[in-house]
Amino acid sequence: MPVLIRKYKLASGLMQEERIDEQDRIDRYFRLLHRDDVKKLQAGEKVIVEKDEWQLLAD
């Protein structure tokens, strides 16, 4: 089961990490991201979009 990891900075300056393991939510985020970014994620690369770091881990 793939896991999408999103790291982002809160307004207070603290880093937050969100682990998304529900396939429908992963697909929803993929629709929001640029097609080239989705290809990079599927290849296992980290992608930075507007200060958020995304990574897809396949199990």
Secondary structure, 3 states (H helix, E strand, C coil): CCEEEEEEECCCCCEEEEEECCHHHHHHHHHHCCHHHHHHHHCCCCEEECCEEEEEECC
